[in-house]
Amino acid sequence: MHMKKIINYLVIVFFASCDPVYDYTYEVTNFTYSEIEVIMKTSFRVSLESKVEIIKINWDETKVVLVTSHGVEPSEGPYFKDVTWDLDSFVVMKNNIVLSNKDYLDNSSWTYNNGFYRTTVTNAEFE
């Protein structure tokens, strides 16, 4: 019986000491009065495999464009990292021809809160 308590204690200590993995979510809201396309290239740091995606977002719609992790991190996260950690390129196109003039690889283009990166696309960035 005494040995069982020791094993239970060791299991609890082991799991309590493990560093967690957090999800990081990128959301885009479209306020351009027309459909937009997000053309995004991401690299998965573990495998170094690149992935290109084209995501259509209707006017007045918010869409999750990426959910990722930054690997094993200390507890009490999630933690902010530069968006270029997750994004290799991020371009927004309107009407299939006009590119946004906003630099989405600049952290100031996103708000960050507790694992969520959020941005809003407006008509002003296509002028």
N, CA, C and O of each residue as an XYZ file, in Angstrom:
508
protein
N       0.827     -1.197      0.000
C       0.000      0.000      0.000
C       0.869      1.260      0.000
O       0.566      2.229     -0.696
N       1.933      1.240      0.771
C       2.834      2.389      0.857
C       3.501      2.654     -0.509
O       3.657      3.805     -0.916
N       3.883      1.597     -1.193
C       4.530      1.720     -2.505
C       3.565      2.308     -3.530
O       3.990      3.079     -4.391
N       2.303      1.972     -3.463
C       1.307      2.503     -4.388
C       1.177      4.021     -4.221
O       1.036      4.735     -5.214
N       1.220      4.521     -2.990
C       1.145      5.964     -2.746
C       2.369      6.669     -3.329
O       2.249      7.760     -3.885
N       3.518      6.064     -3.206
C       4.740      6.658     -3.742
C       4.666      6.737     -5.268
O       5.036      7.750     -5.863
N       4.192      5.674     -5.885
C       4.060      5.664     -7.348
C       3.062      6.716     -7.792
O       3.322      7.447     -8.747
N       1.921      6.807     -7.116
C       0.934      7.837     -7.453
C       1.527      9.236     -7.315
O       1.299     10.095     -8.168
N       2.279      9.466     -6.257
C       2.918     10.757     -6.044
C       3.900     11.066     -7.174
O       3.915     12.189     -7.678
N       4.707     10.106     -7.577
C       5.678     10.316     -8.651
C       4.985     10.601     -9.985
O       5.458     11.427    -10.766
N       3.882      9.930    -10.242
C       3.128     10.177    -11.476
C       2.588     11.607    -11.478
O       2.669     12.296    -12.495
N       2.043     12.056    -10.356
C       1.517     13.422    -10.260
C       2.631     14.438    -10.447
O       2.443     15.418    -11.167
N       3.758     14.242     -9.836
C       4.890     15.162     -9.972
C       5.378     15.183    -11.418
O       5.700     16.249    -11.943
N       5.437     14.028    -12.064
C       5.895     13.969    -13.450
C       4.975     14.767    -14.366
O       5.449     15.570    -15.171
N       3.680     14.557    -14.253
C       2.741     15.258    -15.130
C       2.651     16.748    -14.799
O       2.430     17.563    -15.694
N       2.815     17.104    -13.558
C       2.770     18.517    -13.175
C       3.992     19.269    -13.687
O       3.930     20.485    -13.873
N       5.085     18.579    -13.914
C       6.310     19.247    -14.351
C       6.428     19.337    -15.870
O       7.362     19.965    -16.369
N       5.528     18.741    -16.603
C       5.594     18.766    -18.062
C       5.228     20.150    -18.579
O       4.279     20.772    -18.101
N       5.993     20.630    -19.568
C       5.690     21.907    -20.193
C       4.563     21.711    -21.204
O       4.551     20.723    -21.938
N       3.630     22.638    -21.244
C       2.461     22.491    -22.123
C       2.722     22.968    -23.552
O       3.726     23.621    -23.837
N       1.796     22.625    -24.434
C       1.764     23.114    -25.808
C       0.460     23.893    -25.941
O      -0.611     23.375    -25.623
N       0.549     25.156    -26.417
C      -0.620     26.024    -26.537
C      -0.999     26.183    -28.002
O      -0.146     26.105    -28.886
N      -2.284     26.405    -28.251
C      -2.756     26.733    -29.591
C      -2.673     28.241    -29.795
O      -2.914     29.027    -28.879
N      -2.323     28.623    -31.030
C      -2.299     30.027    -31.445
C      -3.197     30.147    -32.667
O      -3.039     29.410    -33.640
N      -4.140     31.082    -32.610
C      -5.168     31.214    -33.628
C      -5.049     32.568    -34.315
O      -4.912     33.600    -33.659
N      -5.103     32.549    -35.646
C      -5.096     33.773    -36.451
C      -6.484     33.956    -37.048
O      -6.985     33.086    -37.761
N      -7.107     35.116    -36.746
C      -8.438     35.434    -37.245
C      -8.384     36.699    -38.091
O      -7.674     37.651    -37.765
N      -9.149     36.696    -39.186
C      -9.229     37.849    -40.077
C     -10.694     38.252    -40.205
O     -11.562     37.417    -40.458
N     -10.954     39.552    -40.025
C     -12.294     40.108    -40.218
C     -12.279     40.970    -41.465
O     -11.385     41.797    -41.646
N     -13.264     40.778    -42.321
C     -13.357     41.502    -43.592
C     -14.414     42.599    -43.507
O     -15.608     42.321    -43.394
N     -13.949     43.875    -43.565
C     -14.849     45.030    -43.617
C     -14.618     45.827    -44.898
O     -14.535     47.054    -44.850
N     -14.512     45.148    -46.045
C     -14.204     45.829    -47.310
C     -15.413     45.988    -48.217
O     -15.271     46.566    -49.295
N     -16.558     45.523    -47.856
C     -17.780     45.551    -48.677
C     -17.703     44.628    -49.887
O     -18.540     44.717    -50.785
N     -16.716     43.746    -49.921
C     -16.649     42.729    -50.970
C     -15.850     41.541    -50.440
O     -15.228     41.611    -49.380
N     -15.881     40.467    -51.193
C     -15.121     39.284    -50.799
C     -13.622     39.555    -50.941
O     -13.196     40.251    -51.863
N     -12.833     39.005    -50.028
C     -11.380     39.086    -50.124
C     -10.813     37.679    -50.149
O     -11.478     36.714    -49.771
N      -9.572     37.583    -50.601
C      -8.836     36.319    -50.547
C      -7.562     36.543    -49.756
O      -6.818     37.493    -50.004
N      -7.324     35.675    -48.822
C      -6.078     35.669    -48.073
C      -5.205     34.584    -48.681
O      -5.595     33.418    -48.734
N      -4.020     34.974    -49.140
C      -3.059     34.025    -49.692
C      -1.918     33.955    -48.687
O      -1.179     34.920    -48.493
N      -1.790     32.803    -48.057
C      -0.928     32.671    -46.901
C       0.010     31.485    -47.072
O      -0.403     30.407    -47.500
N       1.269     31.698    -46.735
C       2.245     30.614    -46.730
C       2.756     30.472    -45.308
O       3.204     31.439    -44.690
N       2.681     29.257    -44.805
C       3.153     28.972    -43.449
C       4.221     27.895    -43.507
O       4.223     27.043    -44.396
N       5.121     27.949    -42.549
C       6.124     26.897    -42.392
C       5.889     26.214    -41.064
O       5.707     26.872    -40.039
N       5.893     24.938    -41.082
C       5.783     24.194    -39.846
C       7.199     23.970    -39.347
O       7.962     23.214    -39.949
N       7.547     24.619    -38.258
C       8.930     24.668    -37.767
C       9.515     23.287    -37.498
O      10.719     23.087    -37.657
N       8.695     22.348    -37.101
C       9.212     21.027    -36.774
C       9.686     20.305    -38.032
O      10.780     19.740    -38.048
N       8.876     20.320    -39.080
C       9.214     19.572    -40.291
C       9.797     20.450    -41.390
O      10.305     19.942    -42.390
N       9.725     21.777    -41.207
C      10.168     22.744    -42.220
C       9.389     22.595    -43.526
O       9.852     23.035    -44.578
N       8.238     21.993    -43.464
C       7.379     21.828    -44.630
C       6.557     23.099    -44.819
O       5.966     23.603    -43.863
N       6.516     23.616    -46.033
C       5.742     24.824    -46.323
C       4.363     24.448    -46.829
O       4.161     23.398    -47.439
N       3.427     25.332    -46.559
C       2.057     25.107    -47.001
C       1.471     26.439    -47.446
O       1.533     27.419    -46.703
N       0.903     26.491    -48.648
C       0.257     27.695    -49.162
C      -1.248     27.450    -49.167
O      -1.724     26.408    -49.617
N      -1.981     28.431    -48.658
C      -3.437     28.329    -48.644
C      -4.052     29.606    -49.191
O      -3.507     30.696    -49.016
N      -5.191     29.460    -49.855
C      -5.987     30.598    -50.304
C      -7.343     30.473    -49.619
O      -8.056     29.485    -49.794
N      -7.685     31.495    -48.836
C      -8.903     31.457    -48.040
C      -9.778     32.636    -48.431
O      -9.343     33.786    -48.376
N     -11.006     32.351    -48.825
C     -11.956     33.403    -49.188
C     -12.758     33.798    -47.957
O     -13.213     32.954    -47.185
N     -12.920     35.128    -47.796
C     -13.660     35.655    -46.654
C     -14.676     36.660    -47.179
O     -14.307     37.647    -47.815
N     -15.926     36.416    -46.921
C     -17.001     37.313    -47.341
C     -16.995     38.596    -46.525
O     -16.409     38.660    -45.445
N     -17.663     39.623    -47.065
C     -17.789     40.882    -46.352
C     -18.493     40.661    -45.017
O     -19.435     39.874    -44.922
N     -18.023     41.366    -43.986
C     -18.585     41.320    -42.639
C     -18.509     39.919    -42.030
O     -19.378     39.515    -41.257
N     -17.469     39.198    -42.388
C     -17.258     37.843    -41.865
C     -15.902     37.794    -41.180
O     -14.944     38.426    -41.624
N     -15.836     37.039    -40.098
C     -14.572     36.766    -39.423
C     -14.285     35.291    -39.593
O     -15.142     34.443    -39.342
N     -13.057     34.991    -40.026
C     -12.703     33.610    -40.293
C     -11.348     33.288    -39.666
O     -10.414     34.088    -39.716
N     -11.268     32.105    -39.081
C      -9.979     31.599    -38.592
C      -9.205     31.114    -39.808
O      -9.690     30.270    -40.561
N      -7.995     31.650    -40.001
C      -7.188     31.264    -41.155
C      -6.047     30.331    -40.781
O      -5.469     29.676    -41.649
N      -5.716     30.264    -39.491
C      -4.615     29.392    -39.068
C      -4.730     29.096    -37.583
O      -4.992     29.989    -36.778
N      -4.531     27.840    -37.230
C      -4.362     27.427    -35.839
C      -3.069     26.637    -35.798
O      -2.897     25.673    -36.543
N      -2.164     27.046    -34.930
C      -0.852     26.421    -34.875
C      -0.376     26.380    -33.430
O      -1.101     26.789    -32.523
N       0.824     25.895    -33.215
C       1.448     25.933    -31.890
C       2.885     26.391    -32.061
O       3.433     26.356    -33.163
N       3.476     26.811    -30.985
C       4.879     27.219    -31.002
C       5.749     26.167    -30.342
O       6.872     26.452    -29.926
N       5.233     24.956    -30.248
C       5.985     23.871    -29.619
C       5.795     23.891    -28.110
O       4.925     24.590    -27.591
N       6.604     23.128    -27.426
C       6.524     23.041    -25.971
C       7.013     24.361    -25.376
O       8.082     24.859    -25.729
N       6.208     24.917    -24.466
C       6.523     26.209    -23.852
C       6.353     26.112    -22.341
O       5.741     25.167    -21.842
N       6.890     27.079    -21.617
C       6.703     27.084    -20.163
C       5.233     27.245    -19.796
O       4.430     27.694    -20.614
N       4.885     26.882    -18.579
C       3.500     27.031    -18.136
C       3.158     28.512    -18.017
O       4.034     29.371    -18.121
N       1.885     28.801    -17.799
C       1.329     30.142    -17.679
C       1.309     30.887    -19.003
O       1.229     32.116    -19.007
N       1.381     30.182    -20.134
C       1.269     30.788    -21.457
C      -0.179     30.911    -21.832
O      -1.034     30.753    -20.960
N      -0.504     31.177    -23.044
C       0.359     31.265    -24.216
C       1.179     32.557    -24.245
O       0.885     33.520    -23.536
N       2.209     32.546    -25.081
C       3.162     33.643    -25.153
C       3.189     34.249    -26.550
O       3.110     33.534    -27.549
N       3.300     35.576    -26.610
C       3.392     36.265    -27.890
C       4.722     35.931    -28.558
O       5.768     35.900    -27.909
N       4.663     35.682    -29.862
C       5.850     35.572    -30.709
C       5.594     36.388    -31.956
O       4.449     36.569    -32.369
N       6.659     36.875    -32.547
C       6.568     37.619    -33.796
C       5.758     36.795    -34.799
O       5.923     35.578    -34.878
N       4.877     37.460    -35.571
C       4.019     36.738    -36.512
C       4.820     35.997    -37.582
O       4.328     35.031    -38.165
N       6.048     36.442    -37.842
C       6.868     35.728    -38.830
C       7.319     34.368    -38.321
O       7.875     33.579    -39.084
N       7.091     34.084    -37.056
C       7.341     32.740    -36.528
C       6.368     31.748    -37.175
O       6.721     30.593    -37.418
N       5.140     32.208    -37.453
C       4.095     31.354    -38.016
C       3.839     31.613    -39.495
O       3.433     30.702    -40.216
N       4.066     32.831    -39.956
C       3.707     33.225    -41.321
C       4.954     33.534    -42.138
O       5.775     34.362    -41.744
N       5.091     32.866    -43.276
C       6.176     33.197    -44.207
C       5.742     34.291    -45.167
O       6.543     35.151    -45.532
N       4.495     34.267    -45.575
C       3.922     35.348    -46.377
C       2.425     35.406    -46.083
O       1.798     34.406    -45.734
N       1.871     36.621    -46.238
C       0.456     36.824    -45.953
C       0.005     38.008    -46.794
O       0.356     39.151    -46.502
N      -0.768     37.737    -47.834
C      -1.219     38.758    -48.782
C      -2.738     38.729    -48.824
O      -3.357     37.665    -48.798
N      -3.332     39.925    -48.889
C      -4.789     40.025    -49.002
C      -5.107     40.645    -50.353
O      -4.544     41.676    -50.721
N      -6.019     40.007    -51.092
C      -6.420     40.468    -52.414
C      -7.930     40.725    -52.417
O      -8.706     39.986    -51.811
N      -8.323     41.798    -53.118
C      -9.736     42.167    -53.250
C     -10.078     42.201    -54.736
O      -9.289     42.687    -55.546
N     -11.230     41.695    -55.087
C     -11.709     41.662    -56.476
C     -10.751     40.918    -57.406
O     -10.683     41.228    -58.595
N     -10.034     39.969    -56.893
C      -9.103     39.117    -57.650
C      -7.972     39.859    -58.341
O      -7.242     39.257    -59.128
N      -7.802     41.160    -58.068
C      -6.720     41.887    -58.741
C      -5.999     42.899    -57.852
O      -4.817     43.162    -58.071
N      -6.661     43.464    -56.873
C      -6.072     44.544    -56.087
C      -5.474     43.968    -54.807
O      -6.157     43.290    -54.040
N      -4.185     44.249    -54.588
C      -3.507     43.771    -53.391
C      -3.549     44.824    -52.299
O      -3.463     46.021    -52.573
N      -3.681     44.377    -51.069
C      -3.649     45.271    -49.923
C      -2.265     45.904    -49.795
O      -1.254     45.278    -50.113
N      -2.232     47.148    -49.327
C      -0.949     47.797    -49.094
C      -0.481     47.644    -47.645
O       0.528     48.231    -47.253
N      -1.198     46.873    -46.864
C      -0.866     46.641    -45.455
C       0.137     45.493    -45.344
O       0.001     44.475    -46.022
N       1.131     45.662    -44.497
C       2.147     44.632    -44.280
C       1.698     43.718    -43.139
O       1.840     44.057    -41.965
N       1.161     42.572    -43.497
C       0.652     41.645    -42.489
C       1.753     40.825    -41.818
O       1.467     40.047    -40.908
N       2.987     40.982    -42.241
C       4.102     40.347    -41.551
C       4.694     41.279    -40.492
O       5.686     40.946    -39.844
N       4.076     42.447    -40.327
C       4.453     43.393    -39.286
C       3.518     43.163    -38.097
O       2.298     43.136    -38.264
N       4.073     42.999    -36.920
C       3.260     42.726    -35.732
C       2.205     43.789    -35.462
O       1.164     43.491    -34.876
N       2.461     45.036    -35.886
C       1.496     46.112    -35.630
C       0.204     45.935    -36.426
O      -0.785     46.615    -36.153
N       0.201     45.035    -37.400
C      -1.009     44.760    -38.181
C      -1.962     43.813    -37.459
O      -3.079     43.576    -37.920
N      -1.526     43.281    -36.345
C      -2.309     42.303    -35.590
C      -2.471     42.757    -34.147
O      -1.598     43.424    -33.592
N      -3.594     42.388    -33.548
C      -3.718     42.512    -32.099
C      -3.515     41.120    -31.531
O      -3.921     40.130    -32.139
N      -2.898     41.043    -30.385
C      -2.633     39.750    -29.753
C      -3.254     39.743    -28.363
O      -3.092     40.689    -27.592
N      -3.965     38.664    -28.055
C      -4.530     38.497    -26.724
C      -4.689     37.020    -26.426
O      -5.507     36.338    -27.042
N      -3.911     36.533    -25.485
C      -4.059     35.176    -24.948
C      -4.109     34.091    -26.027
O      -4.980     33.222    -26.002
N      -3.173     34.149    -26.968
C      -3.094     33.121    -28.002
C      -3.857     33.433    -29.276
O      -3.811     32.647    -30.222
N      -4.557     34.559    -29.326
C      -5.312     34.951    -30.510
C      -4.655     36.149    -31.181
O      -4.463     37.196    -30.561
N      -4.313     35.983    -32.451
C      -3.849     37.078    -33.302
C      -5.040     37.463    -34.171
O      -5.620     36.618    -34.852
N      -5.404     38.768    -34.143
C      -6.581     39.212    -34.891
C      -6.226     40.430    -35.730
O      -5.446     41.286    -35.313
N      -6.818     40.492    -36.925
C      -6.671     41.657    -37.782
C      -7.975     41.914    -38.511
O      -8.805     41.021    -38.679
N      -8.136     43.178    -38.946
C      -9.309     43.585    -39.706
C      -8.851     44.173    -41.027
O      -7.958     45.019    -41.057
N      -9.458     43.730    -42.117
C      -9.164     44.235    -43.439
C     -10.224     45.265    -43.795
O     -11.420     44.988    -43.696
N      -9.786     46.466    -44.214
C     -10.725     47.550    -44.561
C     -10.444     48.053    -45.974
O      -9.393     47.765    -46.547
N     -11.388     48.802    -46.528
C     -11.230     49.380    -47.856
C     -10.036     50.325    -47.937
O      -9.434     50.449    -49.004
N      -9.679     50.988    -46.855
C      -8.605     51.980    -46.864
C      -7.271     51.391    -47.318
O      -6.456     52.101    -47.907
N      -7.037     50.127    -47.060
C      -5.744     49.551    -47.438
C      -5.653     49.149    -48.913
O      -4.627     48.628    -49.351
N      -6.711     49.388    -49.671
C      -6.700     49.086    -51.106
C      -6.700     50.371    -51.949
O      -6.836     50.302    -53.170
N      -6.555     51.511    -51.326
C      -6.582     52.794    -52.032
C      -5.192     53.190    -52.473
O      -5.016     54.244    -53.085
